[in-house]
Amino acid sequence: MSTRRRLTAAALIGVLGLLLTSCAADLPIPHPDPEPAVPRPALDVQEISAVLRSVGAALKAGDAKNNPAPLAARLSGPALASRTAEYLVSAKSADPSLRTELPVGTQTVIAPDTNTWPRALVVVTEQPQNLQTPRILTLVQDDARSPYRLWGWARLLPDTRMPPTATPAAGTVPLAPNATGLLVSPKDVVTRYADVLAKGDSSTFAASFAPDVFRKQLAATLAATTKGLVQGLGSAAKVAETYHPRAGELYSFSTLDGGALVIAGMTTTTSLTLSGGKVEFQNDVAALLGTTTVSSSATFVWSDVVVFSVPPKGSSAKIQLLAAEHVRTAITGK
Amino acid sequence: MLWCAWTASLAYPETSVPKGCSVLRRFLPAATTLLGLLVVALGIASATLWKASSTVHAVVTPTGGGNVVITAPGVLDLVAPDVTIRASAPGSRVVLAIGRDTDVAGWAAGSSFVRVTGLSSWTRLATEAGPTVAAGASASPTAGAGASASPTAGASASATATARSQSTSAATADPAVSDNWLVQAGGDNAATLTWSNRPGRWSVLAASVGDEATMPELELSWPHPVGTPWLVPAIALGGALLVAGLGLLSLQVLRARSPQLVEAWRTGVPVPAGAATPSGGVPDAAPAHTEQGTLTRRQLRERERSHQDVPVVATPGRLARLRARLVTSALALLSPATQRVGTPTPSPRVATPTPSVPAPGRATSPSSQPSSLPFPGPAAPRPAAPAPAPVAAAARWGAPPPDSQLLPVPPAPVAPVAGAPVEHQSTAASIRADAWRRAWGFPGIASGTDNATEDTADQGEGR
C-alpha cells in the first residue's frame, strides 16, 4: 500500500509540476534582421539634416566674428583651411562678401552605403542667396567617434548637370580609389586632370576631359598675372604654377548610369620669383601675407576641391568637371 | 479501476484498498467534487497567482574597468517590439544611444566594453566581454583614426588632434556628440530611452561619462503579453468534475431521503401520484412528475393545478429515458444502499403489499413493475432504517443536516380512503413541493412553519 501511496503522491506532484512549469515559457533568443548584402545608408534623411544643421550652426558662429574657433568641431580639411583664410581676408577688409556663402539646405543628397570609416556624405545645396551656383558639400566622418565634418565645398560650374544618383533612402555605394568599370579610375582622374591643368592641351590626357570653365579661368588668371608682372618687371619676374592631388582626399560614389562621382582635394601652388624689383600686394593678399611687398619671392597656396563626373567604361563621353573651388589659403613671401 | 483506487486512497489514506470499490464508492462523489474544485482552483491560480508578469524587466550589472555596455542586434526586440531602456551609473553622466549595430560596435571598440547577447533568465541579461567583439569590429578602420592625416592648416590640425585625443581617452569620451545615433538620451546618474523596433539591425549603447566612470547598469523592459492557456481547460475539466461530483452527491443524498424518487428516475417509469402517497410522509410528491424533474417549484405547482385529475402514467419520454440511463450509470458508481447500510432490503416486504398499492381509481401503466419498486406498501413499516448511514455520510461532507422532523414516527396504518385526493387537492401541491424541499434538505416552508408542514404531511398520510 505504501508503494501505491507513493505512486499517488508522485502522480499528484507530476500534475502540479506540469501545471507550474507550463506557466514559464522558454527564454527568447535574439533574431536580428540578417545583415544586408549591401550595407544600409550610414545616415538617414533626418540624421543628414541634423548633421547639416550642426555644420550650419558652426559656420554661423564662425562667420559672426570671423573667428575660426567654432569651426573646428564641424569643419576639416580644405573647408576649414579655406574658411580660416576667408576670415582673415574678410576681417581685414570688413567685407563679408569675401566669404563663400555656404547654404546647408539640400537639393540632392548622396548617403553612403557603408559600415566602415571614413565615411563621406555629399550634398548638393540649394542656390545661395547671392544667386551663385549651388555648392557641393562633402562631409566626412573620420572614425566611429568623430562627428561628420564639412571637408570641402565646391561651386557647381555653369552648364553642368549632376549625374543621376540614388535617393538617400537607398544610399549610394562608395567606390574605392582604384575602382574599375569606369573610363578612368577615380585616382587616375585627379592625377590626369592635374596634368591637364599643368600642360594644357598638350597633355596626353587632355582629350579625355571635356572643356570646363575652371581650367579656362585658372589658365587665364595665370596668364594675366604673368602678363602684369612681365609688363612691370620684365624678365626679372618668373611665375610658375603646379597642381598636386592631395593624398587620401578622394571620395568616389557610383552613379545610376554606371559612372562615378569623384571628389578630390588638390593643392595649387603659384610661385613668384623676383630677380629684381618689388611687388606690392593689395588688401586681401596682404592680409594673408602679413606684409604688402615682396622683393625676392612669393608662394601662393590654393586649396582646391574638384568634382568630376566619370563615365562608365566603354563610354564615348568625356570626363566632365562638375564643380570646383579654388581658395587662396596661404601666401608666403619675402 | 485506477480511478477507483485513486479515490480510494484519497478517502482512506490510512487503510488499504482491498475492501474494494464497493465500499469506497461512498466517497466517490465527494472525492470527485473535491478534485473538481482543486482543478478549478489550479486553473484560476495559473491565470492569477502564477501568471507571469506582463512586463519583462531584465537587468545586467557588469563589472570591470570599462564604461560602455552595448547590445547585440536583435536584443532590443527580444521580447516585444517596444522596449524601455534604462541605464544608471551613480556619480557620473550617463548617455544612452541607439544606432546601427555597426556604428554602436564601432564606437564601443574604442573602449573596453560589455556586450549584451540576450537573456540568461527572465530577469537577467546575458553578456559577453567586449574583446571578442572588438576583434570583429577592428576589421573596420576604426582604431587607426589618427592615421588619416590630412594636411590641413595649423589651427584645424590642432583642433582635430584634441578631438581625437579625447576620443581615445575612453572614460571621457561622450557618445552624445556622435551623429550616428537615431535616438539618444542623457542624464546625471541615469538615463531612460524608449524604442520601437524598426527594420534593420539596431543596438543600444550605454556609456557613463566622466573621469570616475564605472560600468553602467543596463535594464531593458518589454511589455509581455501573457496568455492563460490553462485557465479554460482547467475550468472546463474541473467544472465537469464538479458537476459530476455534485450530481453523484445529490443522488446519494436523494437516495437516502427519497429512494422512491431515485428508483422512479432509474426505471424511467412515472409512479402514480397516489401510489407513493400512502407510503408515508416523506417522498410522496415527485413520482407524478418524473417527466418534469427539472421543473421549478412554481412550475410544478402550476402544472399540478392543471393536471390534478389526470394521473400521469404515460410511457417514459425521451428525457425520462435519458435520465434513467444517467441515473442507472450513476447508481452503478455509487455503492448499493443496502450493502452500504447493512439493513435488510425493503423490497421483500414491499413485494407482498404491492398488489394493494394502486389507489382506487388510479390507472397503472402495464409497463410499470411495481414489484420491483422498493416502495414500502401502505401497511409496511416505514423505511426509517436506511436513513442513518447515508445521512451521516452526507453530513460529514458538509451537506445540510437532515431535518429531524422528517424522520417520522411510524404512522398509524390507515386504510386509504377513496376519493380522498379530491378533498385535499388544495394541499396536495404544497405537500409535493414540500417533499422536494425536504428531499434536498431544505426546511419546509410551503405552509409557513415546520409545524404546518408536519400537519400537512400528516394529512397526506391520513389519506
Interface residues (C-beta under 8 A of the other chain):
Chain A: M1 R4 R5 T8 A11 L16 L19 L20 S22 C23 A24 A25 L27 P28 I29 P30 H31 P32 D33 E35 P39 R40 A42 L43 D44 E47 A50 V51 S54 P68 L71 A72 A73 L75 S76 G77 P78 L80 A81 T84 A85 N115 T116 W117 P118 Q141 D142 D143 A144 R145 S146 P147 Y148 R246 G248 E249 T329 A330
Chain B: A5 W6 S9 P13 S16 V17 L42 S46 W50 K51 A52 A72 P73 G74 V75 L78 V79 R100 D101 T102 D103 G106 W107 A109 G110 T117 G118 L119 S120 S121 W122 S140 P141 T142 A145 S148 A149 S150 P151 T152 A153 A155 S156 A159 T160 A163 R164 S167 A173 P175 V177 S178 D179 N180 L182 P199 G200 R201 P229 W230 A234
